Amino acid sequence: MADRERLVNITLALIVPACALAAYGMGEPFYVTLATRIAILALAATGLNLALGLGGLVSFGHAAFFGIGGYVAGIFATHAFNQIPLLVSPVTLMATNQMPVIWLVSAVVAGLVACLIGLISLRTSGVYFIMITLAFAQMIYYFAISWPAYGGEDGLSITVRNGFPGLNTLDPLNFFLIAYGLLLLALSAFSQLRDSRFGAALQATRQNEVRVASIGIRPLRIRLVAFIISGMITAIAGALFADLNRFVGPSMLSWSMSGELIVLIILGGTGRLFGPVAGAILFVLFEFALGGLTEHWQLFLGLILLAVVLFGRGGLVGLLAGKVRHG
Amino acid sequence: MSSALLIEQALNGLQFGVMLFLMAAGLTLIFGVMGVINLAHGSLYMVGAFACAAVAAYTGSFWLGLVASLIAAAAAGAIVEVTVIRRLYNRDHLDQVLATFALILIFSEGTRWVFGSFPLYLDIPKVLQGAISLPGGAQYQLYRLAIIGAGLVVAIGLYLLIAKTRLGMRIRAGESDREMISALGVDIASLNTIVFALGAALAGLAGALVGALQSVQVGMGEPVLILAFVVIVIGGIGSIKGALAGAILVGVVDTMGRFLLPQLFTLFMQPSQAATAGAAIASMLIYIVMAFILAVRPKGLFAVNA
């Protein structure tokens, strides 16, 4: 069974870049952008999969981290383009348009916010946790709307996509490779974490909190660390997403974005390494195929999702590679 | 700042709180009895508003529209319970979140399909148009006062229903032990449908009442739904009393914060900066209040012993 999952994973890992390369070769940059979108959404959902899939923390507020990453990218791009320092006192701080720095800043800011949200929300569990993460994400959403310095309700356009040393990010294939490379990095980090002592402890807190506590591991600390790492990965995806669209707005922070990230994981397979990738492929293809047929494609997405939740558990990876034996 | 303005804003806060209570009462009842988190509650609010606007536009009577909103929302709630929610009782919260998220997509797109993307408008009924004078010289919109009155009547009615009637007794019994009351011969399936339809009707009523103050459009339910979540998290999930206290608190804090904070900030900031900063902080205020309450009482103000 494990071999079958490996086969499915390798297929999924190869199919996205193969399609992107083929589209690029045939001079169809639109499909390269579609593949980039898949890679970025899969990266965001991989972050969430760490908290939700391994830790059982149903965060309905991961759009907060996604949006924070997006706003960091947008703010840096605007400041760098206009040559306005980010900070004047106590030290003058110039903005950069280099992606690695932006990713680092996104991850640090999102990590701090995740730490604050986690400290309050992880004291609760179940429905409370769902509602509180949703409420905090909504708080940041309203802050972004009512703070006019960076576009408020209208959002922020990124005039020139941020750069990456040695690559031309304006070329769709180069940008795809950056996003896809980060996705592979995140997937390998996810699998390392899952098989580490930390990952074992995290999965154990999901299965039985009392037993974990009784052998001397503090569930709160394990969950908090998982929640922070999860938010950081999602924030880096958010920075890429803003660069992909050359725009960041409050919609990246909205509750429906949080919902979509959960949907990606469920469509693909909860807690599975390649679940988010499979989910992102399905989601973007649904959006593209159904969106071409009818403007009411979300109605059909809702029906499909309802059917998956009620009748087809385990998602696409579960369907292809079989169910996991342990719960 | 005049006292008349202050009274007006306080009443606005109360009206907002009462409206949130109508939403939160249904949510907390459904969670208390069935253990289900229903994200689609905001869609039922939207169904009520659309039913009221459509019937009022067709017949010319707001009151017929109000009746229609109750019937439409209760019917939508009952259908949703029988077809979808019933299958989720023994599932984990993740499945409930996803299934009801799917319902939001279906309701929103379905409504957009039928009514189009343009908002509908609903007029305030003739009897309730105009303003009345309050002590202290303030003028206040009669319709908003009527909403406050209607909300308080519903709160008392709900209390009587739950504390004094046979149905209420079954609801309370269902909250404490589902298996036991079904073993005692109560038809738990139809009790669930009734509770869900009741919660839906309250949400539909809220939608219809607010529809006359704002425009009726797709997506109007979700911001209110999220505030209703904040309300029941503050009040304690499953507690109607907590929902009332939480709703009034959230309504008043939010409205007064938006009114007072920008003025407060002018004491130590330039007026333009104070307006921006005040508005930004005010939009986050209720979430900050929620965080503080949770830090002190993680299960809410009126926690129900589970």
Interface residues (C-beta under 8 A of the other chain):
Chain A: L52 V58 F60 I120 R123 T124 G126 V127 Y128 I130 M131 I132 L134 A135 F136 Q138 M139 Y142 F143 I145 S146 W147 P148 A149 W255 S256 G259 I262 V263 I266 T270 H296 W297 Q298 L299 L301 G302 L303 L305 L306 V309 L310
Chain B: F31 I37 V84 R87 H93 L94 D95 V97 L98 A99 F101 A102 L103 I104 L105 I106 S108 E109 G110 R112 W113 E222 I226 F229 V230 I232 V233 I237 T276 A279 A280 A282 S283 M284 Y287 I288 M290 A291 L294 A295 P298 K299
